[in-house]
């Protein structure tokens, strides 16, 4: 216990000492700044001193600051400092200056007295209300308003009747400020009297009338509701709008009830104003009133009511939103649909799910659409059920929603729906939903990429290092791309060109990639989980017609050995349509594991169309395979020999542009003289040269000089010339 007491005593002593030191420092600073003001220092130094005295000044600084009040350049800084100094000395100095100054300097001092709320300055300021200088009179009124006492208000009120019209707004502003201050000090009756006095002015500027009405209503609190309603009914739109704005500052269900009760009695323009006011107040008790005008009336009014009912989240409006979505026209129908889709409550989800059981198919279709739009949690089972609805429109809507929401759990149902599809549109919708499901379940992620083997060095036969653990750790940390660099893996082959090779699996499907030093290896192989592929392959056995074709196309998106084998088997199907679809899918297969099959189709195509498709697929897949550049070049050279049309020859040249080898550069430049191919050859040559400029300078220089002379593309020619210059360095 005694230790705690000792700690408290020591802490108090320390704080007292710190405060004393701080006070001494401030006093010393203040003295220095006062001395600057009294000296013949320049404007810059005195300005800085005034600013510092606003921070540390006391009554000791008042005389020096008061002496600056007549200085045109320093007066505003001196006043700012005086405004912050506690005690009566600063007030006395400012009041004393009133009789010594004029114009803007006088106005500034009056403003400072207002800031300090100096009640003793009321009489002196009141004398200036009748000044010939309008700006002085207006400044006096505003200063009295800041002081805000009953005496200040009486002074302004007494002068108001005789003041010129040019001063009226400033005088009314002063009175309004007095009313605000009196209300804040508990003098409600005096405050109301001032506001009522201002309301009775005629003529009066619109801002005065609007401000006085606001103050009169707020000062009365709930007793001001009748006054608010009177203004809303008024033919004067200024007062109507002011009352509506004021209503948004008034809390309580009584205000909401009064506004909602007035709503049906008003013309459309005022209804629109009150509907917005009720919505912005955020009081749900306005719901019944808004619902009533949303049900019938002018379209613009109904539109505003619908939107504000949604803003309030008034659940009883949900049936009306559904009805309007289907039966209304134009903007009202669109707004109802949007509001139903964005309605902010779980009750809306429940109401929409209940609509699935409605006897009207249009209502069920709308419910399905809204479920998809709102992404209602746990609604996929309801969507699957709706996909078996007796009405095609409902089934199609459900399948469109399932396209965005179906997961692995919905796969069996989707397969059944696809196999049993009753129309082409339904089959297409089911295929789209199945394809989207596969896409969501596929793709590399740190959780489904497994590194089997990784090597970095002068591959395949030179010095290298096993970096399997390093790459695996990077993938475990979330990386889906790895830079082949000495910074990551050290330098196992100093002075040699290195490569990074990684063997890995995605969802259990093997893949392999090799990139050069300073390139990035990205785990882009996509693979659908085996269970999904198995289910799709199994469904093909019982599928017929368009459903079977759709499943084959879906396997192209799924990928993997099982999917590829199933499609390859379907290519031998007796059904010509199934066979043609399977062959097309093989030609469009996205990964190089289909390359041997596609190559065979290039050599022995069943039709000329399949040959063209196979050749295109072959050219696309060759650069993707993990093989030596020489092998890729040879394959593309064979493809060029097989190509009969200019379009395919251009594709071969484009593919060669992705092979970083001097042999590829030589092959593409051999086509620079062909008018039909020269531009594609120039593009490919530049793409290759960009990667070879430092290692094969002679070949790059020769090729780029030819490209610059051959191409009609000025930008490409300039790029070729730049590469030639770079290679010469």
C-alpha positions as MATLAB code, in Angstrom:
seq = 'XXXXXXXXXXXXXXXXXXXXXXXXXXXXXXXXXXXXXXXXXXXXXXXXXXXXXXXXXXXXXXXXXXXXXXXXXXXXXXXXXXXXXXXXXXXXXXXXXXXXXXXXXXXXXXXXXXXXXXXXXXXXXXXXXXXXXXXXXXXXXXXXXXXXXXXXXXXXXXXXXXXXXXXXXXXXXXXXXXXXXXXXXXXXXXXXXXXXXXXXXXXXXXXXXXXXXXXXXXXXXXXXXXXXXXXXXXXXXXXXXXXXXXXXXXXXXXXXXXXXXXXXXXXXXXXXXXXXXXXXXXXXXXXXXXXXXXXXXXXXXXXXXXXXXXXXXXXXXXXXXXXXXXXXXXXXXXXXXXXXXXXXXXXXXXXXXXXXXXXXXXXXXXXXXXXXXXXXXXXXXXXXXXXXXXXXXXXXXXXXXXXXXXXXXXXXXXXXXXXXXXXXXXXXXXXXXXXXXXXXXXXXXXXXXXXXXXXXXXXXXXXXXXXXXXXXXXXXXXXXXXXXXXXXXXXXXXXXXXXXXXXXXXXXXXXXXXXXXXXXXXXXXXXXXXXXXXXXXXXXXXXXXXXXXXXXXXXXXXXXXXXXXXXXXXXXXXXXXXXXXXXXXXXXXXXXXXXXXXXXXXXXXXXXXXXXXXXXXXXXXXXXXXXXXXXXXXXXXXXXXXXXXXXXXXXXXXXXXXXXXXXXXXXXXXXXXXXXXXXXXXXXXXXXXXXXXXXXXXXXXXXXXXXXXXXXXXXXXXXXXXXXXXXXX';
ca = [
       0.000    0.000    0.000;
       2.747    2.463    1.006;
       4.480    1.797   -2.292;
       1.338    2.804   -4.207;
       1.004    6.002   -2.172;
       4.670    6.810   -2.755;
       4.213    6.292   -6.497;
       1.217    8.649   -6.556;
       3.081   11.346   -4.609;
       6.133   11.099   -6.840;
       4.020   11.237  -10.011;
       2.164   14.321   -8.789;
       5.424   16.012   -7.903;
       6.879   15.213  -11.300;
       3.826   16.605  -13.138;
       3.954   19.791  -11.027;
       7.615   20.241  -11.833;
       7.015   19.711  -15.552;
       4.178   22.252  -15.506;
       6.388   24.775  -13.733;
       9.201   24.309  -16.222;
       6.733   24.589  -19.098;
       5.303   27.807  -17.638;
       8.784   29.279  -17.261;
       9.682   28.379  -20.836;
       6.422   29.912  -22.149;
       6.964   33.081  -20.130;
      10.482   33.423  -21.494;
       9.241   32.870  -25.042;
       6.462   35.417  -24.540;
       8.903   38.037  -23.348;
      11.063   37.534  -26.438;
       8.079   37.880  -28.773;
       6.831   41.010  -26.958;
      10.283   42.501  -27.325;
      10.170   41.871  -31.066;
       6.873   43.748  -31.354;
       8.282   46.706  -29.434;
      11.482   46.797  -31.502;
      12.130   48.188  -34.973;
      12.140   44.636  -36.409;
      10.738   44.117  -39.883;
       7.273   43.029  -40.904;
       8.274   39.373  -41.293;
       9.695   39.131  -37.764;
       6.731   40.890  -36.181;
       4.287   38.692  -38.075;
       6.019   35.620  -36.709;
       5.947   37.082  -33.188;
       2.179   37.682  -33.413;
       1.610   34.108  -34.540;
       3.639   32.778  -31.607;
       1.836   35.010  -29.121;
      -1.426   33.494  -30.330;
       0.050   30.268  -28.978;
       1.746   31.361  -25.709;
       0.477   34.902  -25.106;
      -0.956   36.076  -21.756;
      -2.247   39.424  -20.537;
       1.396   40.561  -20.456;
       1.347   40.637  -24.256;
      -1.877   42.661  -24.555;
      -0.353   46.180  -24.639;
       2.167   45.257  -27.344;
      -0.510   43.549  -29.434;
      -2.992   46.393  -28.937;
      -0.418   48.781  -30.356;
      -0.520   46.771  -33.588;
      -4.304   47.140  -34.097;
      -3.827   50.284  -36.190;
      -1.145   48.722  -38.368;
      -2.640   47.879  -41.776;
      -0.229   44.976  -42.253;
      -0.150   43.491  -38.755;
      -3.613   44.256  -37.348;
      -5.187   40.949  -38.390;
      -2.360   38.948  -36.802;
      -2.547   41.026  -33.620;
      -6.311   40.501  -33.397;
      -5.893   36.743  -33.890;
      -3.473   36.665  -30.965;
      -5.756   38.799  -28.759;
      -8.699   36.525  -29.507;
      -6.882   33.602  -27.837;
      -5.597   35.366  -24.697;
      -7.749   34.640  -21.615;
      -8.815   37.345  -19.214;
     -10.455   40.790  -19.432;
      -7.338   42.677  -20.533;
      -7.744   41.624  -24.173;
     -11.438   42.604  -24.111;
     -10.572   46.002  -22.665;
      -7.921   46.577  -25.320;
     -10.247   45.685  -28.163;
     -13.081   47.871  -26.833;
     -10.680   50.756  -26.355;
      -9.632   50.501  -29.991;
     -13.191   50.964  -31.289;
     -13.049   54.765  -31.030;
      -9.574   54.972  -32.547;
     -10.132   53.008  -35.752;
     -12.291   53.144  -38.834;
     -12.990   51.153  -41.989;
     -11.663   47.630  -42.214;
      -9.494   47.970  -39.113;
     -12.600   48.872  -37.100;
     -14.553   46.005  -38.658;
     -11.771   43.597  -37.712;
     -11.820   44.680  -34.062;
     -15.605   44.318  -33.939;
     -15.269   40.828  -35.352;
     -12.748   39.932  -32.640;
     -15.108   41.192  -29.924;
     -17.741   38.921  -31.413;
     -15.360   35.967  -31.390;
     -14.618   36.615  -27.712;
     -18.371   37.075  -27.038;
     -17.677   40.188  -24.982;
     -21.021   41.164  -23.471;
     -19.561   44.500  -22.274;
     -19.071   45.506  -25.911;
     -22.794   45.401  -26.739;
     -23.469   49.120  -26.228;
     -20.419   50.195  -28.202;
     -21.283   47.843  -31.036;
     -24.922   48.934  -31.013;
     -23.789   52.505  -31.702;
     -22.170   51.307  -34.937;
     -25.409   49.722  -36.213;
     -26.397   53.099  -37.624;
     -23.017   53.853  -39.183;
     -23.086   55.504  -42.586;
     -20.594   52.913  -43.808;
     -22.782   49.886  -44.651;
     -19.941   47.436  -44.143;
     -19.278   48.774  -40.635;
     -22.966   48.509  -39.718;
     -23.147   44.964  -41.058;
     -19.985   43.935  -39.171;
     -21.454   45.339  -35.967;
     -24.639   43.298  -36.458;
     -22.688   40.098  -37.080;
     -20.472   40.714  -34.023;
     -23.543   41.263  -31.845;
     -24.958   38.026  -33.229;
     -21.827   36.186  -32.129;
     -22.100   37.656  -28.651;
     -25.649   36.317  -28.663;
     -27.094   37.837  -25.474;
     -30.631   39.129  -25.046;
     -29.230   42.682  -24.935;
     -27.385   42.098  -28.218;
     -30.600   40.851  -29.814;
     -32.556   43.893  -28.567;
     -29.955   46.213  -30.028;
     -30.138   44.642  -33.464;
     -33.926   44.432  -33.363;
     -34.220   48.104  -32.470;
     -32.093   49.097  -35.452;
     -33.587   46.642  -37.929;
     -36.639   48.643  -38.907;
     -34.644   51.694  -39.973;
     -31.614   50.007  -41.509;
     -31.189   50.288  -45.276;
     -32.193   47.278  -47.383;
     -28.538   46.578  -48.155;
     -27.950   45.821  -44.448;
     -31.035   43.694  -43.883;
     -29.476   40.258  -44.497;
     -26.556   40.941  -42.132;
     -28.879   42.258  -39.406;
     -31.154   39.235  -39.782;
     -28.103   36.993  -39.615;
     -27.085   38.665  -36.361;
     -30.557   38.170  -34.914;
     -30.586   34.509  -35.980;
     -27.271   33.922  -34.249;
     -28.627   35.533  -31.111;
     -31.650   33.239  -31.284;
     -29.408   30.184  -31.637;
     -27.299   31.245  -28.656;
     -30.352   31.950  -26.498;
     -31.864   28.585  -27.379;
     -28.605   26.843  -26.484;
     -28.654   28.657  -23.106;
     -32.163   27.439  -22.336;
     -34.004   30.656  -23.200;
     -36.436   29.011  -25.594;
     -39.155   31.671  -25.370;
     -36.751   34.478  -26.239;
     -35.327   32.437  -29.089;
     -38.797   31.710  -30.517;
     -39.731   35.368  -30.299;
     -36.730   36.360  -32.403;
     -37.459   33.722  -35.040;
     -41.105   34.756  -35.186;
     -40.024   38.392  -35.536;
     -37.854   37.419  -38.500;
     -40.667   35.351  -40.027;
     -42.894   38.405  -39.912;
     -40.551   40.635  -41.866;
     -41.965   41.826  -45.174;
     -40.393   42.049  -47.574;
     -37.526   39.766  -46.609;
     -34.890   37.845  -48.587;
     -35.701   34.176  -49.151;
     -32.750   32.974  -47.071;
     -34.023   35.000  -44.123;
     -37.544   33.595  -44.402;
     -36.252   30.029  -44.792;
     -33.777   30.338  -41.921;
     -36.334   31.949  -39.616;
     -38.850   29.197  -40.320;
     -36.257   26.531  -39.595;
     -35.311   28.176  -36.301;
     -38.924   28.689  -35.261;
     -39.773   25.036  -35.860;
     -36.668   23.616  -34.177;
     -36.967   25.954  -31.183;
     -40.463   24.614  -30.520;
     -39.349   20.972  -30.928;
     -42.441   18.741  -31.337;
     -44.700   21.729  -30.778;
     -43.263   23.070  -34.010;
     -44.821   20.235  -36.059;
     -48.005   22.217  -36.867;
     -45.839   25.115  -38.053;
     -43.861   22.693  -40.227;
     -47.043   21.297  -41.793;
     -48.416   24.789  -42.349;
     -45.297   25.684  -44.320;
     -45.466   22.450  -46.330;
     -49.038   23.287  -47.358;
     -48.044   26.825  -48.194;
     -48.079   28.113  -51.754;
     -44.626   29.573  -51.063;
     -42.184   26.912  -52.314;
     -39.304   28.529  -50.396;
     -41.088   27.807  -47.131;
     -42.214   24.366  -48.263;
     -38.672   23.312  -49.119;
     -37.304   24.846  -45.909;
     -39.856   22.935  -43.824;
     -38.952   19.665  -45.562;
     -35.246   20.238  -44.933;
     -35.971   21.104  -41.316;
     -37.936   17.882  -40.897;
     -34.754   15.929  -41.581;
     -33.227   17.554  -38.463;
     -36.134   16.589  -36.220;
     -35.990   13.138  -34.627;
     -38.961   11.141  -33.478;
     -41.879    9.088  -34.699;
     -44.263   12.026  -34.200;
     -42.576   13.963  -36.997;
     -42.620   10.940  -39.267;
     -46.314   10.328  -38.583;
     -47.176   13.956  -39.312;
     -45.312   13.939  -42.629;
     -46.728   10.575  -43.692;
     -50.245   11.689  -42.781;
     -49.883   14.806  -44.910;
     -48.515   12.896  -47.897;
     -51.781   11.831  -49.613;
     -53.246   15.347  -49.283;
     -50.543   17.060  -51.323;
     -50.060   17.657  -55.036;
     -47.465   15.540  -56.856;
     -44.574   18.003  -56.646;
     -44.877   18.258  -52.869;
     -45.406   14.517  -52.564;
     -42.067   13.974  -54.281;
     -40.400   16.334  -51.805;
     -41.917   14.642  -48.765;
     -41.210   11.131  -50.059;
     -37.533   11.980  -50.326;
     -37.615   13.573  -46.877;
     -39.208   10.487  -45.323;
     -36.688    8.225  -47.014;
     -33.719   10.251  -45.823;
     -35.041   10.382  -42.267;
     -34.599    6.607  -42.180;
     -37.605    5.987  -39.928;
     -39.295    2.718  -40.878;
     -42.617    3.937  -39.478;
     -42.984    5.927  -42.711;
     -43.396    2.630  -44.565;
     -47.215    2.410  -44.606;
     -47.586    5.964  -45.891;
     -45.013    5.452  -48.627;
     -46.529    2.107  -49.566;
     -49.925    3.733  -50.030;
     -48.640    6.267  -52.599;
     -46.477    3.628  -54.270;
     -49.570    1.519  -54.942;
     -51.363    4.036  -57.116;
     -50.982    7.547  -58.440;
     -48.697    9.393  -60.792;
     -45.764    7.320  -62.092;
     -43.097    9.776  -60.865;
     -44.558    9.687  -57.338;
     -44.805    5.904  -57.352;
     -41.239    5.672  -58.618;
     -39.912    7.846  -55.774;
     -41.948    5.910  -53.220;
     -40.647    2.560  -54.468;
     -37.043    3.696  -54.201;
     -37.478    5.153  -50.721;
     -39.352    2.100  -49.458;
     -36.321    0.094  -50.539;
     -33.997    2.574  -48.835;
     -35.962    2.070  -45.610;
     -36.003   -1.712  -46.065;
     -39.761   -1.810  -45.488;
     -40.473   -5.514  -45.983;
     -44.264   -5.231  -46.544;
     -43.430   -3.475  -49.814;
     -41.880   -6.623  -51.274;
     -45.098   -8.031  -52.810;
     -45.745   -4.698  -54.511;
     -42.197   -4.637  -55.887;
     -42.757   -8.078  -57.359;
     -46.074   -7.045  -58.863;
     -44.657   -3.868  -60.376;
     -41.673   -5.760  -61.776;
     -44.075   -7.813  -63.851;
     -47.032   -5.523  -64.543;
     -45.716   -1.967  -64.605;
     -44.121   -0.358  -67.609;
     -40.997    1.605  -68.415;
     -38.953    3.199  -65.656;
     -41.292    2.111  -62.867;
     -40.973   -1.569  -63.798;
     -37.195   -1.291  -64.125;
     -36.920    0.485  -60.770;
     -39.113   -2.113  -59.047;
     -36.942   -4.890  -60.438;
     -33.750   -3.138  -59.324;
     -35.192   -2.476  -55.879;
     -36.290   -6.071  -55.488;
     -32.792   -7.210  -56.399;
     -31.104   -4.856  -53.931;
     -33.659   -4.811  -51.100;
     -31.599   -4.593  -47.876;
     -32.960   -7.316  -45.622;
     -32.995  -11.063  -45.089;
     -36.776  -10.858  -45.150;
     -36.442  -10.050  -48.832;
     -34.509  -13.277  -49.410;
     -37.237  -15.267  -47.653;
     -40.005  -13.504  -49.583;
     -38.276  -14.119  -52.908;
     -37.730  -17.791  -52.100;
     -41.421  -18.065  -51.237;
     -42.272  -16.677  -54.686;
     -40.837  -19.869  -56.203;
     -44.029  -21.640  -55.144;
     -46.318  -19.101  -56.817;
     -48.796  -20.500  -59.333;
     -47.880  -17.863  -61.924;
     -44.824  -18.869  -63.955;
     -43.882  -15.219  -64.459;
     -43.638  -14.767  -60.711;
     -41.497  -17.891  -60.378;
     -39.203  -16.679  -63.181;
     -38.855  -13.320  -61.474;
     -38.009  -15.031  -58.183;
     -35.302  -17.094  -59.848;
     -33.868  -13.998  -61.519;
     -33.802  -12.141  -58.191;
     -32.126  -15.064  -56.428;
     -29.388  -14.926  -59.017;
     -29.108  -11.156  -58.804;
     -28.989  -11.120  -55.003;
     -26.787  -14.236  -54.690;
     -29.090  -15.480  -51.966;
     -27.128  -17.675  -49.582;
     -28.152  -21.324  -49.520;
     -30.524  -20.905  -52.449;
     -28.840  -23.314  -54.874;
     -31.123  -26.184  -53.846;
     -34.124  -24.022  -54.674;
     -32.569  -23.112  -58.024;
     -31.971  -26.763  -58.847;
     -35.600  -27.476  -58.050;
     -36.681  -24.555  -60.231;
     -34.565  -25.919  -63.072;
     -37.057  -28.791  -63.218;
     -40.092  -26.494  -63.332;
     -42.888  -27.310  -65.770;
     -42.435  -23.939  -67.499;
     -39.447  -23.518  -69.811;
     -39.026  -19.837  -68.904;
     -38.543  -20.771  -65.232;
     -36.116  -23.557  -66.102;
     -34.014  -21.232  -68.256;
     -33.974  -18.537  -65.568;
     -32.874  -21.102  -62.976;
     -30.058  -22.360  -65.194;
     -28.865  -18.793  -65.773;
     -28.728  -18.289  -62.011;
     -26.962  -21.620  -61.469;
     -24.317  -20.549  -63.969;
     -23.095  -18.093  -61.315;
     -23.834  -20.078  -58.160;
     -23.581  -23.820  -58.764;
     -20.771  -25.658  -57.025;
     -19.542  -29.225  -56.905;
     -22.579  -30.253  -54.844;
     -24.885  -29.260  -57.703;
     -22.908  -31.181  -60.347;
     -25.060  -34.376  -60.349;
     -28.233  -32.329  -60.702;
     -26.771  -30.227  -63.511;
     -25.695  -33.342  -65.395;
     -29.176  -34.793  -65.049;
     -30.750  -31.552  -66.244;
     -28.434  -31.442  -69.248;
     -29.082  -35.058  -70.223;
     -32.863  -34.556  -69.894;
     -33.023  -31.105  -71.500;
     -36.294  -30.661  -73.373;
     -35.220  -27.956  -75.835;
     -32.112  -26.573  -77.499;
     -32.208  -23.366  -75.434;
     -32.395  -25.401  -72.232;
     -29.527  -27.623  -73.317;
     -27.399  -24.560  -74.080;
     -28.231  -22.973  -70.734;
     -27.343  -26.193  -68.897;
     -24.083  -26.447  -70.831;
     -23.241  -22.841  -69.900;
     -23.940  -23.536  -66.234;
     -21.854  -26.716  -66.302;
     -18.983  -24.941  -68.046;
     -19.024  -22.133  -65.468;
     -19.000  -24.683  -62.644;
     -15.972  -26.421  -64.171;
     -14.156  -23.106  -64.589;
     -14.753  -22.171  -60.945;
     -13.460  -25.529  -59.735;
     -10.378  -25.466  -61.981;
      -7.163  -23.526  -62.021;
      -3.954  -23.469  -60.034;
      -3.856  -22.236  -56.472;
      -1.257  -22.565  -53.767;
      -3.366  -25.307  -52.226;
      -3.590  -27.565  -55.288;
      -0.154  -27.078  -56.888;
       2.379  -29.714  -55.778;
       6.032  -29.355  -56.778;
       7.508  -32.728  -57.804;
      10.950  -31.688  -59.027;
      12.707  -28.372  -59.717;
      16.179  -27.782  -61.195;
      18.069  -24.566  -61.959;
      21.241  -24.364  -63.996;
      22.742  -25.046  -67.412;
      20.063  -27.573  -68.358;
      19.731  -30.246  -69.534;
      23.308  -31.564  -69.148;
      25.373  -28.761  -67.597;
      25.940  -27.832  -63.939;
      22.666  -27.399  -62.047;
      21.164  -27.388  -58.578;
      18.114  -29.125  -57.147;
      15.803  -26.308  -56.000;
      12.717  -28.406  -55.327;
      12.421  -27.399  -51.669;
      12.906  -23.724  -52.467;
      10.205  -23.662  -55.152;
       7.849  -25.740  -52.974;
       8.271  -23.257  -50.131;
       7.488  -20.349  -52.456;
       4.316  -22.069  -53.669;
       3.323  -22.896  -50.099;
       3.555  -19.176  -49.311;
       1.036  -18.496  -52.086;
       3.238  -17.876  -55.120;
       1.867  -19.010  -58.466;
       4.824  -17.638  -60.426;
       8.565  -18.018  -59.851;
      11.371  -15.915  -61.329;
      14.276  -17.908  -62.782;
      17.108  -15.866  -61.273;
      20.327  -16.178  -59.332;
      18.675  -14.062  -56.654;
      16.228  -16.866  -55.979;
      18.440  -19.910  -56.508;
      22.102  -18.880  -56.464;
      24.439  -19.420  -59.432;
      25.202  -23.125  -59.975;
      26.595  -22.501  -63.502;
      28.667  -19.325  -63.384;
      29.037  -17.644  -66.774;
      26.551  -19.976  -68.478;
      23.003  -19.396  -69.679;
      20.713  -21.057  -67.168;
      17.194  -22.435  -67.186;
      14.612  -23.336  -64.556;
      12.652  -26.550  -65.037;
       9.773  -27.491  -62.731;
       7.732  -30.695  -62.753;
       4.512  -30.255  -60.794;
       0.887  -31.336  -60.508;
      -2.357  -29.339  -60.386;
      -5.212  -31.218  -58.738;
      -3.134  -34.352  -59.231;
      -2.647  -33.784  -62.975;
       1.059  -33.671  -63.963;
       2.599  -30.730  -65.815;
       6.094  -29.524  -66.608;
       7.585  -26.164  -67.589;
      11.010  -24.771  -68.472;
      11.954  -21.083  -68.710;
      15.224  -19.246  -69.335;
      17.120  -17.204  -66.790;
      15.408  -13.856  -66.039;
      12.080  -15.222  -67.253;
       9.093  -16.058  -65.047;
       7.689  -19.550  -64.740;
       3.944  -19.359  -64.108;
       1.909  -22.330  -62.941;
      -0.812  -21.761  -65.520;
      -1.857  -25.351  -66.052;
      -5.508  -25.716  -65.174;
      -7.095  -28.945  -64.081;
     -10.523  -29.723  -62.770;
     -10.728  -31.957  -59.683;
     -10.809  -35.631  -60.783;
     -14.209  -36.275  -59.187;
     -15.822  -33.683  -61.447;
     -14.120  -35.060  -64.548;
     -15.195  -38.598  -63.608;
     -18.795  -37.477  -63.206;
     -18.864  -35.753  -66.608;
     -17.198  -38.697  -68.335;
     -19.676  -41.053  -66.688;
     -22.611  -38.981  -67.889;
     -21.440  -39.210  -71.496;
     -22.217  -42.930  -71.535;
     -25.947  -42.366  -71.026;
     -26.254  -39.065  -72.890;
     -27.734  -38.794  -76.335;
     -27.917  -36.150  -79.021;
     -27.136  -32.550  -78.104;
     -26.507  -33.435  -74.454;
     -23.622  -35.713  -75.423;
     -22.122  -33.018  -77.625;
     -22.407  -30.499  -74.788;
     -20.618  -32.853  -72.385;
     -17.779  -33.350  -74.865;
     -17.368  -29.588  -75.199;
     -17.356  -29.247  -71.419;
     -14.511  -31.777  -71.148;
     -12.391  -29.432  -73.230;
     -12.689  -26.886  -70.407;
     -12.099  -29.519  -67.733;
      -8.905  -30.904  -69.254;
      -6.705  -33.642  -67.870;
      -5.806  -37.195  -69.030;
      -9.193  -38.748  -68.271;
     -11.092  -36.038  -70.144;
      -8.722  -36.252  -73.107;
      -9.026  -40.034  -73.320;
     -12.818  -39.834  -73.214;
     -12.944  -37.295  -76.040;
     -10.439  -39.326  -78.076;
     -12.663  -42.406  -77.717;
     -15.688  -40.372  -78.814;
     -13.827  -39.438  -81.992;
     -14.407  -43.044  -83.115;
     -18.136  -42.983  -82.320;
     -20.498  -44.282  -84.977;
     -22.634  -41.161  -84.693;
     -21.220  -38.702  -87.218;
     -22.250  -35.681  -85.175;
     -20.596  -37.034  -82.018;
     -17.476  -37.899  -83.993;
     -17.262  -34.446  -85.574;
     -17.745  -32.686  -82.225;
     -15.084  -34.851  -80.553;
     -12.596  -34.137  -83.353;
     -13.232  -30.417  -83.092;
     -12.771  -30.563  -79.315;
      -9.448  -32.369  -79.777;
      -8.295  -29.692  -82.219;
      -9.248  -26.991  -79.703;
      -7.714  -28.764  -76.669;
      -6.036  -26.083  -74.542;
      -2.986  -27.989  -73.283;
      -0.083  -29.704  -75.084;
      -0.932  -33.178  -73.774;
      -3.210  -33.414  -76.833;
      -0.345  -32.591  -79.215;
       0.353  -36.198  -80.375;
      -3.330  -36.716  -81.181;
      -3.594  -33.400  -82.996;
      -0.378  -34.123  -84.930;
      -1.857  -37.396  -86.127;
      -4.992  -35.568  -87.269;
      -2.821  -33.179  -89.270;
      -1.227  -36.122  -91.065;
      -4.404  -38.196  -91.513;
      -7.455  -35.947  -91.293;
     -10.898  -37.444  -91.964;
     -11.995  -34.225  -93.693;
     -10.388  -31.104  -95.084;
     -12.093  -29.004  -92.412;
     -10.625  -31.121  -89.631;
      -7.192  -30.808  -91.243;
      -7.385  -27.029  -91.071;
      -8.615  -27.118  -87.462;
      -5.983  -29.677  -86.471;
      -3.209  -27.663  -88.090;
      -4.297  -24.570  -86.205;
      -4.401  -26.496  -82.936;
      -1.000  -28.043  -83.636;
       0.585  -24.647  -84.301;
      -0.970  -23.266  -81.104;
       0.195  -26.153  -78.917;
       3.773  -26.594  -80.176;
       5.187  -23.485  -78.413;
       3.429  -24.540  -75.178;
       5.108  -27.924  -74.898;
       8.088  -28.406  -72.624;
      10.570  -29.440  -75.309;
      13.894  -28.216  -76.729;
      13.665  -25.269  -79.099;
      15.062  -27.363  -81.953;
      12.162  -29.791  -81.595;
       9.622  -26.958  -81.612;
      11.209  -25.392  -84.688;
      11.216  -28.679  -86.565;
       7.555  -29.261  -85.718;
       6.576  -25.782  -86.889;
       8.649  -26.228  -90.044;
       6.631  -29.367  -90.806;
       3.416  -27.443  -90.085;
       4.440  -24.785  -92.584;
       4.910  -27.499  -95.194;
       1.460  -28.896  -94.379;
      -0.250  -25.506  -94.531;
      -2.063  -24.846  -97.769;
      -3.734  -21.535  -96.926;
      -2.148  -18.192  -96.146;
      -4.084  -17.937  -92.877;
      -2.426  -21.071  -91.415;
       1.011  -20.044  -92.676;
       0.643  -16.764  -90.802;
      -0.263  -18.682  -87.655;
       2.947  -20.732  -88.005;
       5.033  -17.574  -88.306;
       3.304  -16.114  -85.250;
       4.071  -19.298  -83.286;
       7.724  -19.155  -84.349;
       7.846  -15.675  -82.849;
       7.437  -17.308  -79.437;
      10.501  -19.547  -79.875;
      13.673  -17.853  -78.690;
      16.267  -19.414  -80.979;
      18.455  -18.186  -83.818;
      17.149  -21.053  -85.976;
      13.619  -19.697  -85.548;
      14.849  -16.270  -86.621;
      16.366  -17.744  -89.760;
      13.157  -19.635  -90.548;
      10.885  -16.593  -90.296;
      13.225  -14.333  -92.274;
      13.147  -16.868  -95.110;
       9.551  -15.708  -95.717;
      10.295  -11.970  -95.939;
      10.072  -12.066  -99.717;
       6.584  -13.566  -99.768;
       4.136  -10.650 -100.266;
       1.349  -12.481  -98.447;
       3.486  -13.407  -95.444;
       6.114  -10.695  -95.146;
       4.350   -8.550  -92.511;
       3.699  -11.539  -90.213;
       7.314  -12.653  -90.788;
       8.562   -9.174  -89.855;
       6.539   -9.205  -86.619;
       7.837  -12.660  -85.679;
      11.437  -11.707  -86.505;
      11.308   -8.629  -84.274;
       9.772  -10.655  -81.421;
      12.616  -13.178  -81.607;
      15.323  -10.537  -82.066;
      14.286   -8.725  -78.891;
      15.444  -11.773  -76.894;
      18.561  -12.549  -78.939;
      20.103   -9.105  -79.426;
      22.822   -9.643  -76.815;
      23.621  -13.290  -77.541;
      23.442  -13.436  -81.373;
      24.228   -9.901  -82.440;
      25.379  -10.668  -86.007;
      22.252  -12.627  -86.877;
      20.009  -10.018  -85.250;
      21.672   -7.124  -87.100;
      21.283   -8.842  -90.469;
      17.674   -9.837  -89.829;
      16.613   -6.443  -88.511;
      18.152   -4.615  -91.452;
      16.073   -6.785  -93.768;
      12.941   -6.248  -91.715;
      13.405   -2.470  -91.726;
      13.590   -2.480  -95.518;
      10.711   -4.935  -96.002;
       7.906   -3.903  -93.647;
       5.358   -1.243  -94.515;
       4.778   -0.628  -90.808;
       6.811    2.481  -89.916;
       6.730    1.791  -86.189;
       7.913   -1.785  -86.704;
      10.705   -0.569  -89.011;
      11.837    1.901  -86.347;
      11.818   -0.880  -83.753;
      13.880   -3.112  -86.046;
      16.450   -0.355  -86.574;
      16.632    0.211  -82.814;
      17.270   -3.505  -82.236;
      20.022   -3.484  -84.884;
      21.708   -0.553  -83.141;
      21.396   -2.279  -79.779;
      22.982   -5.457  -81.174;
      25.960   -3.444  -82.500;
      26.795   -2.081  -79.054;
];
